[in-house]
């Protein structure tokens, strides 16, 4: 992939050499310093230069919110570059099982993907901030806390056992058509927090038409394991149930993209943000492109166990808070801020 040479070439061109050639001790000298922002800088380029790792952009964001315009770096302003917390050498980070915290409402967020949920994201991500802010704006607000798990099966079990009060985010199946679905049987759904487009990603060097649903008949699609598929079988489609398409799975979105590059499937079907992030991280923006027409628009919700003795009360409180955020314009501000952090990577 060819990059245009930026105006302030030294930082950008030296960044790969910084990451590859400096020892850990030398790289550490590039933090706990001030840095004057240059034209063309982003949080990601500065993190790559100073830390040798773009994933530390959130460290810069948290330390410089007053100097930024949302997620945008303003040339000429002085930013502070703190040192990230170090992980002891030779000791991989293991995810501890989530534990209930000392709060009236414990929220369990699933995943590790910007901008939605992540331990290193501002406010732990878009969905945790939306939920906690909505709870603060609800009638008779109570204390709350957020924990994160990357194991969806574990999370559903913890929510079903009412170890945690709320889980986020979840797509709502067509419960009228699938009443025996575990989520439909066991959980209440909040009003949607956000609608996300499920897209088709295809090889850039191949013709792929998707003007009508019939264009996909006979095609093979890949979705990562654990991702919902009810939108592919909704009324009028029945793509999987009637064998109109071949659904292939892979352990993760990268595995699906590997399959499309190898010609093993025709397209990858994931949400725009998951797919876009994977293309960026793997340098595939020249080889794989999203089609313009989405497969579906899926609402993401908070779920609460139907066995929770205060479930309907919590649901009312949350929905009232979401409605208030939208009425006052704070919903749009929160969503725009988190999406800006993601889109600045592209």
N, C-alpha and C positions, 0 to 999 in steps of 0.2 A: 504494500500500500504506500502510495507516494504522499508525503506531507509537504505543504507549502512551508518555506523557511520563514519563521516568524521574525518580527522586527528586532526583538532582543535575542539574537541568536545564541549568545554564549550559554545561558542557562538551559535552554531547550536542547542544544546539540551536545552539551556535556553531560546531561542527565544520565544517559545510558552508561557512560563511562564511570560516572560517580557510583552508580549501583554496582557495576561489575568490578571496578578496580580498587575502590577504597575499602580498607578494613573496617570492621564494626566500630573500632575506636575512632578512626578518622571520620567516619560518617557522622558519629555522634557530635563532632565539633561543628556540624552544620545546623544544630538545633540550639535552643536557648539563646537565640540571636534575633535581631531585628532585620527585616528585609523590606526594601522599598519596592513596591509593586511596579512592574513595567507594562507597557502596552502589550496586550495579547496574553497576559497571565491569567490562569485560572487556579482555583484551589488545587486541582489535580496536578497541574504542571509544577506548581510550587512544592507540593508534597513529594512529587517524583524527584525533583532536584535536591531537596533538603534531606529527605528520608530514603530516597531510592525506592519508594513504594507509594503508588497513587492511592492505595487504600487508606492512608493516614490523612486524607483530606478533611475528615471530620474533626481531627485534632486541631487543625488550623481554623476551621469554621467556629468551633466552640471558643477558641481563644481570641477571635477577632470580629465577633458579631457587630460591634459598634463601628468597625472600620469598613464593613462590607455593605453593599447595596443588595440585600437579600443574600443570594449566593454569588453575586458578581464582585470580582476583584476590581477596585478602582485604581487605575494607574496613578502613581505619585504618592499614594498613601503608604504609611509605614505599618507593616504587620509584624506581630510577634510570632516567632517560630518556636513553640515549646518542644521539649523532648518527649517523645511518646514513651509510655510505660513499656519496660523491657520484659520479655519472657525469658526465664532462666534457660540457658543453653542446654540442649539435649532433653528438655522436658516438654513434650508436646502438650498443648492446652487440651484438657478433657472437659467436656460439657458436664457440669454437675446437674443432677436431676432437679427440676424446678421445685421450690418449696414455697408454701404459703407464707406470706409476710403478715406483719401486724397491721392490718388495715381492714376496714369494713367490707370493701369490694376488692377482690384480687382478680386481676385481668391476666390471662395467659395468652401471649402473642406467639404466633407460629412463624418460623422461617428466619432467614438471614439474607434478605435481598433489599437493596436500595430501590426505591425510596420507602418501601412499605414497612419493613421491620428489620431491626438490626441493633446489636448491642453497641456498635460504634457509630451509629447514626445520631444526629441531633434529636433529642427527645425520644430516643429509641425508635424513631421512624414515624412515618406519616400516620399509620393507624393507631399506634399507642397515643400519639399526641391528640388525634381526633377524639378518641374514646375518653381520655382523661380530661380534656378540656370540656367535652360535652357533659361529663359527670359533674364538673365544677359549676356548670351553668344550669344544672337540673334543679327541680324543686327539692328543697331540703337536702343539699349536697352532703355527702359523707366522705370519709377518708378512703383512699384507694391506692393501689400499688400495682406495678406491672412487672411480670416475669416473662422470660423468653425461652421457648423450646424449639428445637429444630426437628423434633420427632412428632409428626402429625398423629400417628396412632397413639402414642403416649399421651398427647394432649387431649384427644377425645376421651380416653379412659379417665384422665384426671378430672375432666369437666363432667363426665357422666357420674363420677363418684362424688361430685360437688367438693372436691379438694380445692378447686378454683371456681370462681363465680361466673366468669365470662371468658370466652375464647374468641380470637380474632386473627386473621380474616377467614371467612368461609363463604363459598358460593352456595346459594340455595338451590337444591335440586327441584325438579318439577314434582312436588310432593303429591299433586293430584294424580299424576301418572305413575309415581313410584312411592306409594304410601308406606311400603316396608323398608325403604331406605333408612339406614340407622340414624342419619341426621334428622330426617322427617319424623321418625317415631319418637326420638328422644330429646329433641331440642326445640326451643323457641328461637326465632330469628328476629333480629332488630330490623329497623328500617335500613336500607342500604347505606353504607358509608361512602361507597364510590362505585361507579360502573367502569369496568376495564374492558377494552377491546381484545378479543381473542383473534389473533391474526394467523395468516399463513405465511411462512418463510420458505422461499424456494431458491434454487440455484440461479444465479444471475445469468448464466450462459444457456438457460433452457427456457423455451416458451411455455407459459403456464397461464391458461385463461381461467378466470373465476368470475364470471358475470352472473351466473345463476347457480343454484344448488346442483343442478344436473351436471354441471361441468366437473364436479368432483366424483361423480359415479365412476367406479373402477379405479380410483386413485388410492394410493397408500399414504396414510398420515401417521406421524409419530408424535406422541405426547409423553412427557416424563411420567414415570411411575408415581402414583398417588394424586395426580392431577385429575380433577373431575372430568367426566365425559358426557354428562347429561345433556349438554347443549347440542351434541352431535346426534342425539336420539329424540330431541323434542318433537312435539306434534308436527306432522307434515314432513319430517325428515327421516327419522328411523334409519340413519345411515349405517349404524353398526348392527342394529337388530335385524335388518333386512339384508345385510351383507352388501350394501351399496358401496361401502369403502372398506379398505383393510386397515385396521388400527394396529399400529406397532408401538411398543413401549421401549423406553431406555431408562437406565437408572436416574438420569438427570437430563437437563436441557442440552448440555454439551454432547451427551451421547446421541441425542436426536439429531443434532446438527452434523455430527460425524456421519450418521446414516444418510442424510440427504446429500452430503458432499460425496459419499461413496456411491451414490445412485441406488441405495437400498430402499429408499422411500422417496415419494414424490415431493412431500412437503412436511414441514414441522408446524404444528399448531399449538402455540403458546400465547400468553398475553404479551402485549406490545412491550412492556417494561422488562419482563424476563428475557424475551428474545433480543431486544435491543442491547441489554446489558451483556448478554452472552456474546453477541457479535463484536461488541467493543472489546471485551476482555480477551477474546481469542484472535482478534485481528481479521475477522471474516467479513467486514463490511463491503469488500469488493467482490466476494464470492457468493454471498447469500443476501437476499433482499426480501423485505416484506411486501406482500401484495397490498394494493390500496383498499380493497374491500375486506372488512373484518368477517370472520366466520360467525361471530356472535358478540353481543355486548352483555357481559355478566356482572351482576351486582355482587359486591362483597359485603358481608354482614358480620355482626357479633352474634354468637350463639350462647344460649343459657340453658342448662339442663331443665327439662320439664319436672324433674324430681326435686329441684331446688325450692325450698320452702318459701323463699322470697323472690323466686324467679320472675314472676309477673311484675312485682314492685320494681325490681332492678331494670326490667325491660322498659317499663313506663318511664322511669327516671332517665334512662339513656336516650330513648327516643325523643323525650321532651328537650333534652340538652342538645341533641343533634338539630332539631328544628330551630332552636334558638340561635345556634351558631350560624345556620343558613340565613335566618332572618336578619341577623346583625352584620353579615358579611365576613365574619371571622372564619367560617368554613372555607370560603374561597381563598382567604389569605393564607391559611395553613396549608391547603393543598398546593397552591401556587408556589409557596416557598420550598416545599419538599420536592416538587417536580422540577423546579429550577435547579436544584442541586444535582439532580440526575441528568437533565438535558444539557447542562453545561459540559458534561463529559463528551457529548456527541458533536 
